[in-house]
Amino acid sequence: MDEQVDSPAVLILLPPSEGKAGQGDGPPLDLGRLSSPALNPIRELLVDRLVELCADEDAAAKALKLPATQRHYVQANRALRTAPTLAAWELYNGVLYDRLGLGDLPDGEQVLIASPLWGLLRPSDRVPPYRMPMSAKLPGTETLAKLWRPAVAEVLGARDELIVDLRSGAYAQVWGPKDRGVSVRVFKEDADGKRSVVTHMAKATRGDVARALLAGGARPESAADLGDFLAGQGWKVELSEPATRSKPWLLDILNA
């Protein structure tokens, strides 16, 4: 299991982003230097399988569901073990990460990034650019969610702080924080109270929420504390209790 430090009062779980930096400038991948070393056997397996798959560009593009404009990721995957690395906070650059702005925040210790390839990453973990969606099926492996489930549960199961879950649904299939976690959902609400999901807006709002927690030094110890903090930041929020102890609290953010 990962070496433990004093747990922060809140842990923020983020999804990765499809958008990624093009290249790094650091040393090649060293799994031994990544956080959560209990995940390394699966990381090793998946790197091997992904490199093997990408020896055949057409097969890889199909398995990874790559459009023509993203076929360069086949070459990036092929070079996973030798390509220069960069910190995860520099690698991911989609809407959520642009709004979060990890680079100018003082401490990323409260953040873990879910990843189909790496399991969990701290923002400072160095990995090369890659492409592998959670829905990918690599030769000779189970589904990624099933493969990761016990190992991620081992790493996160001992955490006892409040967990703010900003991941999308595919990553919740790997592990859920149960009733000590809060799953944050974002909806657009019209004048009649009808709600809809706008993906771009939801990603931006999740990034804003994470930034507000980190930049403000917020240390909510309960779902109610989190709801009060976000309401104080100007968001309209609704908090729902877990249906069972195996489910998280639900915190809905409503944008007009």
C-alpha positions as CSV (number, residue, x, y, z in Angstrom):
1,M,0.0,0.0,0.0
2,D,1.0,3.6,-0.6
3,E,3.1,5.2,2.1
4,Q,0.7,7.1,4.3
5,V,1.0,10.7,5.4
6,D,-1.3,12.5,7.7
7,S,-4.6,12.5,5.8
8,P,-6.0,15.8,4.8
9,A,-9.6,16.6,6.0
10,V,-10.9,16.1,2.5
11,L,-9.8,14.0,-0.5
12,I,-10.8,15.1,-4.0
13,L,-11.2,12.5,-6.7
14,L,-10.9,13.7,-10.3
15,P,-11.3,12.1,-13.6
16,P,-8.6,12.3,-16.2
17,S,-9.1,14.3,-19.3
18,E,-9.2,13.3,-23.0
19,G,-7.1,16.4,-23.7
20,K,-3.4,15.9,-22.9
21,A,-0.2,17.7,-23.4
22,G,1.8,16.5,-26.5
23,Q,5.1,15.6,-24.9
24,G,7.1,15.7,-21.7
25,D,10.6,16.7,-20.9
26,G,11.4,14.5,-17.9
27,P,13.0,11.1,-17.5
28,P,11.3,8.0,-18.9
29,L,8.6,6.2,-16.9
30,D,9.7,4.7,-13.6
31,L,6.7,2.9,-12.0
32,G,8.7,2.7,-8.8
33,R,8.5,6.4,-8.4
34,L,4.7,6.7,-8.7
35,S,2.5,7.0,-5.7
36,S,0.2,4.1,-4.6
37,P,2.8,1.4,-5.3
38,A,0.2,-1.3,-4.5
39,L,-1.1,-0.5,-8.0
40,N,2.2,-1.2,-9.8
41,P,1.5,-4.9,-10.8
42,I,-1.6,-3.8,-12.7
43,R,0.2,-0.8,-14.1
44,E,3.0,-3.1,-15.4
45,L,0.5,-5.4,-17.0
46,L,-1.5,-2.7,-18.7
47,V,1.6,-0.9,-20.0
48,D,2.9,-4.2,-21.5
49,R,-0.5,-5.0,-23.1
50,L,-1.0,-1.5,-24.5
51,V,2.5,-1.4,-26.0
52,E,1.9,-4.8,-27.6
53,L,-1.5,-3.7,-28.9
54,C,-0.1,-0.6,-30.5
55,A,2.4,-2.6,-32.6
56,D,-0.5,-2.9,-35.0
57,E,-1.8,0.6,-35.7
58,D,-5.2,-0.4,-37.2
59,A,-6.0,-2.9,-34.4
60,A,-5.0,-0.3,-31.8
61,A,-7.1,2.4,-33.4
62,K,-10.1,0.1,-33.3
63,A,-9.6,-1.2,-29.8
64,L,-9.0,2.3,-28.4
65,K,-11.8,3.9,-30.5
66,L,-9.4,6.5,-32.0
67,P,-10.7,8.8,-34.8
68,A,-8.3,9.6,-37.6
69,T,-7.3,12.9,-35.9
70,Q,-6.1,11.0,-32.8
71,R,-4.1,8.2,-34.4
72,H,-0.9,9.8,-33.2
73,Y,-1.7,8.3,-29.8
74,V,-0.9,4.9,-31.2
75,Q,2.7,6.0,-31.5
76,A,2.7,7.6,-28.1
77,N,1.4,4.4,-26.5
78,R,4.0,2.4,-28.3
79,A,6.7,4.5,-26.7
80,L,5.3,4.4,-23.1
81,R,8.5,3.0,-21.6
82,T,10.9,5.3,-23.3
83,A,9.1,8.6,-23.9
84,P,9.8,11.7,-21.7
85,T,7.4,12.1,-18.8
86,L,5.7,15.1,-17.3
87,A,3.7,15.7,-14.1
88,A,0.1,14.6,-14.2
89,W,-1.0,18.2,-13.4
90,E,0.8,19.3,-16.6
91,L,-0.4,16.3,-18.7
92,Y,-4.1,16.7,-18.3
93,N,-5.4,19.9,-19.9
94,G,-9.1,19.5,-20.6
95,V,-11.8,21.9,-19.5
96,L,-11.9,20.7,-15.9
97,Y,-8.1,21.0,-15.5
98,D,-8.0,24.4,-17.2
99,R,-10.5,25.7,-14.7
100,L,-8.8,24.0,-11.7
101,G,-5.4,25.4,-12.5
102,L,-3.4,23.0,-10.3
103,G,-0.1,24.6,-11.4
104,D,-0.7,27.8,-9.3
105,L,-2.2,26.1,-6.2
106,P,0.0,25.5,-3.2
107,D,-0.8,21.9,-2.4
108,G,-2.1,19.0,-4.5
109,E,-1.8,16.4,-1.8
110,Q,-5.6,16.4,-1.4
111,V,-6.1,15.4,-5.1
112,L,-6.1,11.9,-6.7
113,I,-6.7,11.5,-10.4
114,A,-8.4,8.3,-11.6
115,S,-6.8,6.8,-14.7
116,P,-7.6,3.7,-16.8
117,L,-3.9,3.1,-17.3
118,W,-2.4,4.2,-14.0
119,G,-5.2,3.5,-11.5
120,L,-4.6,6.6,-9.4
121,L,-2.2,9.4,-9.8
122,R,-1.1,12.3,-7.6
123,P,-0.7,15.6,-9.5
124,S,3.1,15.3,-9.1
125,D,3.4,11.8,-10.5
126,R,5.3,11.7,-13.7
127,V,3.9,9.7,-16.7
128,P,4.2,10.0,-20.5
129,P,1.4,11.1,-22.7
130,Y,-0.9,8.2,-23.6
131,R,-4.4,7.4,-24.8
132,M,-6.6,4.6,-23.3
133,P,-10.2,5.1,-22.5
134,M,-11.9,3.3,-19.6
135,S,-14.0,1.4,-22.2
136,A,-10.9,-0.1,-23.9
137,K,-10.5,-3.8,-23.9
138,L,-6.9,-4.9,-24.1
139,P,-5.9,-8.4,-25.3
140,G,-5.7,-10.9,-22.4
141,T,-7.2,-8.7,-19.7
142,E,-10.5,-8.3,-18.0
143,T,-12.5,-5.1,-18.4
144,L,-10.5,-2.2,-16.9
145,A,-13.1,-1.5,-14.2
146,K,-13.1,-5.1,-13.0
147,L,-9.3,-5.3,-13.2
148,W,-8.7,-2.1,-11.1
149,R,-11.5,-2.7,-8.5
150,P,-9.7,-4.7,-5.8
151,A,-6.4,-2.8,-6.1
152,V,-8.0,0.6,-5.9
153,A,-10.2,-0.5,-3.0
154,E,-7.0,-1.5,-1.2
155,V,-5.4,1.9,-1.7
156,L,-8.5,4.0,-0.9
157,G,-10.3,1.7,1.6
158,A,-8.2,2.8,4.5
159,R,-8.8,6.5,3.9
160,D,-11.1,8.0,6.5
161,E,-11.5,11.6,5.4
162,L,-14.4,13.1,3.5
163,I,-14.1,12.1,-0.2
164,V,-15.4,14.6,-2.7
165,D,-16.0,12.6,-5.9
166,L,-15.8,14.6,-9.0
167,R,-15.3,11.7,-11.3
168,S,-17.6,10.7,-14.2
169,G,-19.7,7.6,-14.1
170,A,-17.3,5.3,-15.8
171,Y,-14.7,5.7,-13.0
172,A,-17.3,5.3,-10.2
173,Q,-17.6,1.6,-11.5
174,V,-14.0,1.0,-10.3
175,W,-14.6,2.2,-6.7
176,G,-17.1,4.2,-4.7
177,P,-16.5,5.9,-1.3
178,K,-19.9,4.8,0.1
179,D,-21.5,7.0,2.7
180,R,-18.2,8.8,3.6
181,G,-18.1,10.3,0.1
182,V,-20.1,13.0,-1.7
183,S,-20.7,12.5,-5.4
184,V,-21.0,15.9,-7.0
185,R,-23.4,16.2,-9.9
186,V,-23.9,19.3,-12.1
187,F,-27.2,20.3,-13.8
188,K,-28.5,23.2,-15.8
189,E,-31.8,24.3,-14.5
190,D,-34.2,26.3,-16.6
191,A,-36.9,28.7,-15.4
192,D,-39.4,25.9,-15.0
193,G,-37.1,23.9,-12.8
194,K,-36.3,21.3,-15.6
195,R,-32.8,19.9,-15.3
196,S,-30.4,18.8,-18.0
197,V,-26.8,17.8,-18.2
198,V,-24.5,20.0,-20.3
199,T,-21.1,18.1,-20.4
200,H,-18.8,21.1,-21.0
201,M,-20.5,23.1,-18.3
202,A,-20.4,20.2,-15.9
203,K,-16.6,19.7,-16.4
204,A,-16.0,23.4,-15.9
205,T,-18.1,23.5,-12.7
206,R,-16.3,20.5,-11.3
207,G,-13.0,22.2,-12.0
208,D,-14.3,25.4,-10.2
209,V,-15.4,23.3,-7.2
210,A,-12.1,21.6,-6.8
211,R,-10.3,25.0,-7.1
212,A,-12.5,26.6,-4.6
213,L,-11.8,23.8,-2.1
214,L,-8.0,23.9,-2.6
215,A,-7.5,27.6,-3.0
216,G,-9.7,28.3,0.0
217,G,-8.1,25.8,2.2
218,A,-11.5,24.3,2.9
219,R,-11.6,21.3,5.2
220,P,-15.2,20.1,5.3
221,E,-15.6,17.1,7.5
222,S,-19.1,16.1,6.4
223,A,-21.4,16.3,3.4
224,A,-23.3,19.0,5.2
225,D,-20.0,21.0,5.7
226,L,-19.3,20.7,2.0
227,G,-22.8,21.8,1.0
228,D,-22.5,24.8,3.3
229,F,-19.1,25.8,1.9
230,L,-20.2,25.6,-1.7
231,A,-23.4,27.5,-1.0
232,G,-21.2,30.2,0.7
233,Q,-19.2,30.4,-2.5
234,G,-22.4,31.3,-4.4
235,W,-23.5,28.0,-5.8
236,K,-27.1,26.7,-5.6
237,V,-26.8,23.2,-4.1
238,E,-29.0,20.4,-3.0
239,L,-27.8,17.6,-0.8
240,S,-29.4,14.2,-0.6
241,E,-28.6,11.5,1.9
242,P,-27.3,8.1,0.7
243,A,-30.0,5.6,-0.2
244,T,-28.0,3.0,1.7
245,R,-24.6,2.9,3.5
246,S,-23.0,1.5,0.3
247,K,-23.9,4.7,-1.6
248,P,-22.4,8.1,-1.4
249,W,-24.2,11.4,-0.5
250,L,-25.4,13.2,-3.6
251,L,-24.7,16.9,-4.0
252,D,-26.3,18.6,-6.9
253,I,-25.1,21.9,-8.2
254,L,-27.7,23.8,-10.2
255,N,-26.7,26.3,-12.7
256,A,-29.3,28.6,-14.2
